[in-house]
């Protein structure tokens, strides 16, 4: 059985994916920023899956210090992480900037998952066949250094799109640096029936299960075990998507190098 960590898994496709994986007797770590909500979801999934190996992790991903604290906790308590699904994400927010002055979407959607993944690399590398699934989006836009650093402000849609491209660029870089870890970026599907889609657009195109099924398959199926460094677009095709090209910047070595340099200065 696998040791699985899913960030942002107290609702939406993160929670539903956790439940699906829990039903197969895996040990699943639920993450969220509210301890009360994490505890509630852990209890729910234990009951629904008849699996007691469901545990909670609490950290506010808009606070990179909290992410660093979570890293230390994971290194002590979870020596092996077989599957990491970087699902936590934010679009609409009552607060535009974090307490450190960063755009909240950049912090939660890109900086936090990259910091977490690098931080718990030893646990991931202890797995015999580790996988990392990074949630990208159909929305991808050229990353402006000033937006990344919090020195420039753009509207929430643009900030979201930049943060998702940043995660995709980083995902491709990480895959090259760590060839023994299967690392895949995925657009799970546009306007799935989730809280985020309702908040942002007030509608949905597809059931949440469309996103859940592809996250589950990418994380567990042998069909994808050698698909590292790729981008899966679940908007392609009828029932299931396909590997496709991400934004051109994701293949631009100079832009990736600049992104990584800027990222390190913020950590």
C-alpha positions in Angstrom: 0.0 0.0 0.0 1.1 3.5 -0.8 1.9 6.5 1.5 0.0 9.4 -0.3 0.0 13.1 0.5 -2.5 15.4 -1.2 -2.3 19.1 -0.5 -5.5 21.1 -0.4 -7.6 18.0 0.2 -10.3 19.2 2.5 -12.7 19.8 -0.4 -13.0 19.7 -4.2 -11.2 17.2 -6.3 -8.4 16.9 -3.7 -10.9 15.5 -1.2 -12.6 13.2 -3.7 -9.3 11.9 -4.9 -8.2 11.3 -1.3 -11.4 9.3 -0.7 -10.9 7.2 -3.9 -7.3 6.4 -2.8 -8.3 5.7 0.8 -10.8 3.1 -0.4 -7.9 1.0 -1.6 -6.3 0.8 1.8 -3.6 3.3 1.2 -2.3 5.6 3.9 -3.6 9.1 2.9 -2.5 12.4 4.4 -5.2 15.1 4.2 -3.8 18.7 4.1 -5.6 22.0 4.7 -5.1 25.3 6.4 -7.8 24.8 9.1 -7.2 22.3 11.8 -10.9 21.9 12.5 -11.7 21.3 8.8 -8.8 18.8 8.4 -9.9 16.9 11.4 -13.5 16.8 10.1 -12.5 15.5 6.7 -10.1 12.9 8.2 -13.1 11.6 10.2 -15.4 11.6 7.2 -12.9 9.8 4.9 -12.1 7.2 7.6 -15.8 6.4 7.9 -16.5 6.5 4.1 -13.5 4.3 3.2 -13.5 2.0 6.2 -9.8 2.8 6.5 -8.2 4.1 9.7 -4.9 5.1 8.0 -6.1 8.6 7.2 -4.1 11.4 8.8 -4.2 15.2 8.8 -1.6 17.8 8.2 -2.2 21.5 8.8 -0.4 24.5 7.1 -1.5 27.8 5.6 0.2 27.7 2.1 0.0 31.5 1.9 2.7 31.5 4.7 6.0 30.0 3.4 7.2 29.8 7.0 4.3 27.5 7.8 5.2 25.4 4.8 8.8 25.1 6.1 7.4 24.0 9.4 5.2 21.4 7.7 8.3 20.2 5.8 10.1 19.5 9.1 7.0 17.6 10.4 6.8 15.4 7.3 10.5 14.6 7.4 10.1 13.4 11.0 6.7 11.6 10.7 6.6 10.3 7.1 9.9 8.7 6.1 8.5 7.6 2.8 6.1 9.5 0.5 5.1 7.4 -2.6 2.7 9.8 -4.1 2.6 13.6 -3.7 -0.3 15.4 -5.4 0.3 19.2 -5.3 -3.4 20.1 -5.5 -3.7 23.1 -3.2 -4.7 26.2 -5.1 -6.5 29.5 -4.8 -8.1 31.8 -7.3 -10.5 34.2 -5.6 -9.4 35.6 -2.2 -10.5 38.4 0.1 -6.8 39.1 0.6 -4.7 39.9 -2.5 -1.2 39.8 -0.8 0.2 37.5 1.9 1.7 38.9 5.1 5.1 38.7 3.3 3.8 40.9 0.4 3.5 38.2 -2.2 0.5 37.7 -4.5 -1.5 35.1 -2.7 -2.0 33.0 -5.8 1.7 32.9 -6.5 2.4 31.9 -2.9 -0.2 29.1 -2.7 -0.2 27.8 -6.2 3.5 27.9 -7.0 5.9 28.9 -4.2 4.4 26.7 -1.5 4.3 23.4 -3.6 7.8 23.9 -4.9 9.1 24.6 -1.4 7.3 21.6 0.0 8.4 19.2 -2.7 12.1 20.2 -2.4 11.8 20.1 1.4 10.5 16.5 1.6 12.6 15.2 -1.3 14.4 12.7 1.0 11.0 11.1 1.9 10.0 11.0 -1.8 13.3 9.4 -2.8 12.8 6.7 -0.2 9.9 5.4 -2.3 10.6 2.6 -4.8 8.5 4.2 -7.5 7.7 7.8 -6.5 5.3 10.1 -8.3 4.5 13.8 -8.1 1.4 15.2 -9.8 1.4 19.0 -10.0 -1.9 20.6 -10.8 -1.6 23.1 -13.6 -4.5 24.7 -15.5 -5.7 25.5 -19.0 -5.0 29.1 -17.8 -1.3 29.8 -18.3 0.3 33.2 -18.8 3.9 34.4 -19.0 5.3 34.9 -15.6 6.4 38.5 -14.9 9.2 38.7 -12.3 7.6 41.7 -10.6 4.3 39.7 -10.1 6.3 36.8 -8.8 8.0 39.0 -6.2 4.9 40.9 -5.3 6.2 44.2 -6.6 3.5 44.4 -9.3 -0.2 43.7 -9.0 -2.3 42.2 -11.8 -6.0 41.0 -11.7 -6.8 37.7 -10.1 -7.2 35.9 -13.4 -3.8 36.9 -14.7 -2.1 36.2 -11.3 -3.7 32.7 -11.3 -2.6 32.0 -14.9 0.9 33.2 -14.1 1.1 31.0 -11.0 0.0 27.9 -12.9 2.5 28.5 -15.7 5.2 29.0 -13.0 4.3 25.6 -11.5 4.3 23.9 -14.9 7.8 25.4 -15.8 9.1 24.3 -12.4 7.6 20.8 -12.8 9.4 20.3 -16.1 12.7 21.5 -14.6 12.2 19.2 -11.5 11.5 16.2 -13.7 14.8 16.7 -15.5 16.7 17.1 -12.2 15.1 14.0 -10.7 14.7 11.4 -13.4 13.9 8.6 -10.9 10.7 10.5 -9.8 7.8 10.5 -12.2 6.7 14.1 -12.3 3.6 15.1 -14.3 1.9 18.5 -14.6 -1.9 18.2 -15.3 -4.8 20.4 -16.2 -7.5 18.3 -14.5 -10.2 19.9 -16.6 -11.7 23.3 -17.0 -14.7 24.4 -14.9 -15.2 21.1 -13.0 -18.0 21.1 -10.5 -16.0 22.4 -7.6 -16.2 25.2 -5.0 -13.5 27.1 -6.9 -15.4 27.0 -10.2 -18.6 28.1 -8.6 -16.9 31.0 -6.8 -15.1 32.2 -9.9 -17.5 31.5 -12.7 -20.8 30.6 -11.1 -21.0 27.5 -13.4 -19.4 24.3 -14.4 -18.9 22.3 -17.6 -17.9 18.9 -16.3 -18.4 16.7 -13.1 -15.7 16.9 -10.5 -15.2 13.1 -11.1 -13.5 13.9 -14.4 -10.7 15.6 -12.5 -10.6 13.0 -9.8 -10.3 10.1 -12.3 -7.3 11.6 -14.1 -5.5 12.5 -10.8 -6.1 8.9 -9.7 -4.8 7.4 -13.0 -1.8 9.6 -13.2 -0.8 8.9 -9.7 -1.3 5.1 -9.8 -1.6 3.6 -13.3 1.3 1.8 -14.8 0.4 3.5 -18.1 1.9 6.7 -16.8 4.9 5.5 -14.8 7.3 6.6 -17.6 5.5 9.9 -18.5 7.8 12.1 -16.4 8.3 15.7 -17.5 5.1 15.9 -19.5 1.9 18.0 -19.4 -1.5 16.2 -19.5 -4.4 18.2 -20.7 -7.7 16.7 -19.5 -9.7 19.2 -21.7 -8.6 17.2 -24.8 -10.7 14.3 -25.9 -14.2 13.2 -24.9 -13.9 11.0 -21.8 -10.2 11.3 -21.0 -7.6 13.8 -22.0 -4.1 13.3 -23.5 -0.6 14.6 -23.2 -0.3 17.9 -25.0 1.9 21.0 -25.2 1.9 23.5 -22.3 2.5 27.2 -22.7 5.7 27.8 -24.9 7.5 29.4 -21.9 7.5 26.0 -20.2 10.0 24.9 -22.8 12.2 28.0 -22.8 15.4 27.2 -20.8 16.3 30.8 -20.3 12.9 31.7 -18.9 12.9 28.6 -16.7 16.4 29.6 -15.4 15.2 33.1 -14.7 12.1 31.8 -12.9 14.2 29.5 -10.7 16.7 32.3 -9.8 13.8 34.6 -8.8 12.1 31.8 -6.9 15.2 31.0 -4.8 15.4 34.7 -3.8 11.9 34.5 -2.3 12.4 31.3 -0.2 
